[in-house]
Amino acid sequence: MAKTPAILGVHLLHQGKAVRVGTLTRSAAGETAFIVEEAYLRDTGRPILSLSWLEPASEQGTMERLAYRGDKIGILGTLPPWFAGLLPEGALHDLVLHEMGAGDHDQFDLLTRLGADLPGAVLITPETETPTSAGPLRLEQVAGFDTPRPQGTVKFSLAGVQLKFAGRMDGDRLTVPARAGDARCILKVPTERFSNLPELEFAGMTLARSIGVTTADFRLLSVEHVTDIRPEFLKAGPQALVVDRFDRGADGLRTHMEDMAQILGALGERKYTMGTGETVLNMIRRFSTDWRADVLEGFRRIVADILIGNGDNHLKNWSFLFPSPGEIRLSPAYDIVPTVLYIPDDQMALQFVDTSNFNTVTVRRFRRAAKFLGLEEDWIEAEISRQVKHAVEVWQTLVPSLLDEKRAVHFLDRLRTLTLVQEVIG
């Protein structure tokens, strides 16, 4: 079926100003293409849109990557991979399609619809008449641009399969804001498929933070304190999880961020297969402007995943944050869930030094990863050992306060039998 040709402007909201980065087009055949703006291409002080197009030590190499067309096209209604990585997945994706109504909707339509409130500081604005295939919407002003305001619950895009909503706390209540970009937090609602998921994610985040992992701020909220969301989205449990957005500021400014699946072009299930733990650590090593601190934080998160039993820390759950010009840092951690409490034989989402099995990760594997990164192996081993010892010590009392008795006993029994724990504790 023929599509309505359309043009979108691609901008970065940088230090309170909109910087035009390029143009995204769709032809009647459904072909899409991203063309970088010449002024942006030649600006040596340009804000970073994507690390996939950055050569840290070569301005010429960066310009060549930005100008290269091969990774900036899509066919049959699909977007270029980096832009496809901005779109919601799973239940949220299905809800957006439902609210768009009947019709032939493609990824370009979804991006048109949600472009005013994307992850990070990206702003996508229509530069031709918005196609009817983008669903019912009207225009509103964001950063001086006319941007679509979708009719319905979903006015934003958030990565991840779990159903979630962008919200704003008003006292002790959470509301879904009417204007795009006004949300300051993410609401993760209960689900019938996984009982007590908000409570277990709260436990996972709390346990990770207790052993030195830097996490986003989070808290549990009674579903009775949530407004402007249809009741059926809140009926599966008594509590929801609220996670503060680190890409949104109280002053309304946006901070750019990018997940590692976007950088690698890993779409869909490839977020589990296109990289490993070493890939993640090496990307931190390559791009972070404080790479030793951030690589160590990466090691801490891998240890936390093993001890907690988080089998879903895939590439979209690792992100870079761009807090100020020229600064690239590993973002706070998020989506930490003890998945082994749902799937007892669950494994690591990303292989780490040739294994996905939590119980076969040893100190020696951490030393191998350190050597691969050119780090002092004894330093990494000492840090890992310190973290494991601290977990064994503090979790004995913390876990029972977070989990019901049956789950707490299972969690602590598993912790004591892990090879990594036995190696460190003896």
Protein Blocks (a to p, Z undefined) as FASTA:
>chain_A
ZZddddddddddeehiacdfbdcdddfkopacddddfklmmmmkbccfblklccfklmkl
mmmmmmpmklmcceehiacfklmmmpcehjllmmmmmmnopadddfklmmmmmmmmcghj
bdcddfbdcdfklopaddddeehiacdddedjblcdcedjbdcdddddehjaccddfbgh
kacbdcddddfklghklmmmmmmmmmmmmnopacdddddddfklpghiafklmmnpcbdc
ddddfkbcfkopacddddfklmnopghjllmmmpcfklmmmmmmmmpmblmlmmmmmmmm
mmmmmmnopakbcfklpccddfbghiacddddehiacfklmmmmbccfbdcehiabfklp
cfklmmmmmmmnopafklmmmmmmmmmmmmmmmmmmmmmmmpcfklmmmmmmmmmmpmkl
mmmnZZ
